[in-house]
Amino acid sequence: MSKTWEHYHHAARHHEQAAYHHQEAAKYDQAEEHEKAAHHAYLAHGHSQHAVHHEAEAAKLHAEQCTSLVTPKSAQAGPPQKSAA
């Protein structure tokens, strides 16, 4: 699996975990167990932050791959060298 897709996979997993903890926080909040609700909200926030990090890394890698595909080889090599003749 490419690094880009690996980051997307990790982001998706963190989003799933964040959603789970948001649901748990809502359940505990309904039951007026605010300490447990706050704990799950904190965990959800952390997973959301990790997901954003992985999405940003994936986007950066994707942009680098696209740029390398579009940029012609002559532009990557730099300006043409003058001969010594």
HUPE-V180200 format. One record per residue. N is the residue number from 0. RES is the residue in one small letter. PHI is phi in degrees with one decimal (* if undefined). BURIAL is b if it has 9 or more other C-alpha atoms within 8 Angstrom, else e. D_LAST is the distance of its C-alpha to the last C-alpha in whole Angstrom. Layout:
BEGIN
n: <N & N>
res: <RES & RES>
phi: <PHI & PHI>
burial: <BURIAL & BURIAL>
d_last: <D_LAST & D_LAST>
END
This chain:
BEGIN
n: <0 & 1 & 2 & 3 & 4 & 5 & 6 & 7 & 8 & 9 & 10 & 11 & 12 & 13 & 14 & 15 & 16 & 17 & 18 & 19 & 20 & 21 & 22 & 23 & 24 & 25 & 26 & 27 & 28 & 29 & 30 & 31 & 32 & 33 & 34 & 35 & 36 & 37 & 38 & 39 & 40 & 41 & 42 & 43 & 44 & 45 & 46 & 47 & 48 & 49 & 50 & 51 & 52 & 53 & 54 & 55 & 56 & 57 & 58 & 59 & 60 & 61 & 62 & 63 & 64 & 65 & 66 & 67 & 68 & 69 & 70 & 71 & 72 & 73 & 74 & 75 & 76 & 77 & 78 & 79 & 80 & 81 & 82 & 83 & 84>
res: <m & s & k & t & w & e & h & y & h & h & a & a & r & h & h & e & q & a & a & y & h & h & q & e & a & a & k & y & d & q & a & e & e & h & e & k & a & a & h & h & a & y & l & a & h & g & h & s & q & h & a & v & h & h & e & a & e & a & a & k & l & h & a & e & q & c & t & s & l & v & t & p & k & s & a & q & a & g & p & p & q & k & s & a & a>
phi: <* & -69.7 & -60.1 & -59.8 & -69.3 & -63.3 & -65.6 & -61.1 & -62.2 & -63.5 & -61.5 & -62.0 & -64.2 & -66.1 & -62.8 & -62.5 & -66.2 & -63.4 & -61.6 & -59.4 & -68.6 & -63.6 & -64.6 & -64.0 & -61.3 & -64.3 & -63.2 & -67.4 & -66.8 & -61.9 & -83.9 & 58.4 & -101.2 & -67.8 & -66.2 & -67.5 & -62.7 & -64.0 & -61.7 & -67.8 & -64.1 & -63.4 & -64.1 & -61.1 & -61.7 & -60.3 & -65.8 & -62.9 & -64.5 & -64.8 & -62.3 & -62.0 & -59.5 & -66.0 & -64.2 & -65.5 & -64.1 & -63.7 & -64.2 & -63.5 & -63.3 & -62.9 & -63.5 & -63.8 & -65.5 & -65.3 & -63.9 & -68.7 & -75.6 & -86.7 & -71.2 & -66.7 & -59.5 & -64.4 & -74.9 & -71.9 & -76.9 & 97.4 & -69.2 & -64.7 & -88.3 & -81.7 & -77.3 & -82.2 & -72.7>
burial: <e & e & e & b & b & b & b & b & e & b & b & b & b & b & b & e & b & b & b & b & b & b & e & b & b & b & b & b & b & e & e & e & b & e & e & b & b & b & b & b & b & e & b & b & b & b & b & b & e & b & b & b & b & b & b & e & b & b & b & e & b & b & e & e & e & e & e & e & e & e & e & e & e & e & e & e & e & e & e & e & e & e & e & e & e>
d_last: <49 & 46 & 46 & 47 & 50 & 51 & 51 & 53 & 55 & 56 & 56 & 59 & 61 & 61 & 62 & 65 & 66 & 66 & 68 & 71 & 71 & 72 & 74 & 76 & 76 & 78 & 80 & 81 & 81 & 84 & 86 & 85 & 84 & 81 & 80 & 79 & 78 & 75 & 74 & 73 & 71 & 69 & 68 & 67 & 65 & 63 & 63 & 62 & 59 & 58 & 57 & 55 & 53 & 52 & 52 & 49 & 47 & 48 & 46 & 43 & 42 & 43 & 41 & 38 & 38 & 38 & 35 & 33 & 35 & 34 & 30 & 28 & 25 & 22 & 24 & 25 & 21 & 21 & 18 & 15 & 12 & 9 & 6 & 4 & 0>
END
